[in-house]
């Protein structure tokens, strides 16, 4: 066992303070960052040390974390292990699977095309993509704000290994999923209910109106204008040396549940109490298929925080963050792509992502004009714990 792993385990056993307490962590971090007796570099080193403790406390193999404002990165962290077996560390260049955090880029591409007049928010999905079983009532707005009524089946079988990617037929897989889930849960616009299928369908709309594949559209019109390099954000799986291996605790209810729910085909080897995952692709890139680094996400966030973003005009940017309501006028905690929330009255927008072997969050604090993102290589599929970890990490920057 390496010295690094031993030290992390010793930290976890000996530190009795529960760092999941948001307020305690905020006080400690604020003191470390704001003390006039410490140089800036010392502050960063002390805060990095507290994140190391959080990694151990949360039992995360590895983590990337970044904080930005409109001028650039103001804090950056990369630590822990991207591969437990060979003890290789997470670096700033390590890529992670973004899972559902991908959806905010799908929403951005859709809003961009709305701004260009190629898509209408109130137009029926059927106008752009008629090959679905849900009728003509679903609009683009319903898909973006998750009020479509489309079912949300457990997507644990919507993965395929890297070796199958070359011959994988996404359209055939989508057709099968639609056929198996062909009845709406409620009338479109009636209520909020999250579904991966809605954003998978948005990917098809993007392809139809742009004439490009979903991944090519993102590359040409989202990533390249922001100088986001392929190794920073892409639909193409990074090399084994650059992609963090996904993990979850081997002996856990989650591992047992996922095994019987159909995820056994993507399990890899067991390593130091963790179960690893094979290198896999999502069946639909538009709902969860991006791989990338916190630096790649940071470039996207920096543009959104700027007064004159590269990707949007002012009207489209405002639309991206516009609050949404049901047909009856009831507000929902969604914009056209972001979940909304607040911390003691401080509002934020976020898009969490979770799946086998990884989880992430992308968050914007509009009143503070800062944004954060973290990427981790451990399974988490519930929205609340992912959001709570963002709050924990962000504490020193928002208090």
Secondary structure, 3 states (H helix, E strand, C coil): CCHHHHHHHHHHHHCCCCCCCHHHHHHHHHHHHHCCCCCHHHHHHHHHHHHHHHHHHCCCCEEEEEEEECCEEEEEEEEEEEECCCCEECCCCCEEECHHHHHHHHHHHHHHHHHCCCCCCCCEHHHHCCCCCCCCCCEHHHHHCCCCCCCCCCCCCCEEEHHHHHHCCHHHHHHHHHHHCCCCCCCCCCCCCCCHHHHHHHHHHHHHHHCCCHHHHHHHHHHHHHCCCCCCEECCCCCCCCECCCEEECCCHHHHHHHHHHHHHHEEEEECCEEEECCEEECCHHHHCCEECHHHHHHHHHHHHCCCCCCCCHHHHHHHCCCEECCCCCEECECCCCEEEEECCEEEEEEEEEECCEEEEEEEECCCCEEEEEEECECCCCHHHHHHHHHHHHHHHHC
